[in-house]
């Protein structure tokens, strides 16, 4: 690994080497070690992450992570079969819930996206079958001008295409940057740094997992 990339690794007092962002807080450590990048095929978990990535817009992921259980309770476990039936009364109820991000547009987008998820299930057989069609064959470079000191892309051609396709299907709050963060988190790409203790473990999980395919 080039010396220029070593600064993006951190070995904590527990002797675990992690990506630089995964050692700052205990919440991040657990998320980094146990979830981030693990290939996910559950429709409910995929939908949850799409929604939470949307709620994160303009906020830190740590904020969302610490509110995640509140979000799960508020949105009935992110079961889109149920969320799709939320109405204006539910929107008003959620706007009073101090345990979540009380943003009307994001709440309404979550309900809208639940309805759109049902349409994808009708077409593809599952949300997972649709999502995993967007797994890149190989790592992709950043598209456009890179921002910040981050060795990984924040937008790629695939994340742009995924975002565009979902927008055409009526989904909201899912731009290309959000799409790539979702791809990283759900294991469509393995962006754990070389030298991170999780990288090979995540790669092994991807080799072992059975990806749902379009029916």
C-alpha positions, 0 to 999 in steps of 0.5 A: 500500500502506498505510504500516502494511503496509510494515514487512512488507517487507524489501529485503536487500543483494541489492536484492530486496524480500521478505516480512518473514519471507523475509530472516532466513536464507539458507535462508528467502530461497531458500525464499521466492524459489523455492518458497513460494506457487508453485502445486504440482501434483505429488502427491509434493510435495503429500504431502511438504508435508502431512507436513512441516507436520505434523512442524513442529507445535510447532517452527520451519519453519527447523528442518524446512527444514534437515532436509528432505533427511534427511526425504526420504531417510528417507521414500523421497522422500515417495512415498506409494505406498511409505510406505503399506507402512511397518511397525512396523520402519520406525517403530522405524528412523525413531525412531533417525534423528537427522536427522529429528524423532523423534516417534512420533506424527508418524512414524505419522501420516505412514505413516497419511496415505500410506495415506489419500493412496492412497484419495484418488487412487482417488477423485479420480484424483490428490491434486492434483485433490483439493487444488486443489478447495480453492482459494478464489475470493478472499482470505479473512479470518482466522477467530477471534481473530487471534494475533500480529503477522501481516498474513496469516490463519493460519486461514480458513473454507477451511482449517477445512473442508479440515482437517475433511474430511481428518480425516473421511477419517482423516488426522492432524496436519493442523489448520486452522492447518497447513492454511492454512500448506500452502495458502500454501506450495503456491500455493492462495493468494498471500500474498506481500505487496504490494510483494514481488518474488515476488508478481506472479511467483507470480500469473503462475505461477498463471495459466499452470499447468494444475490437475488436475481430478477424473476 
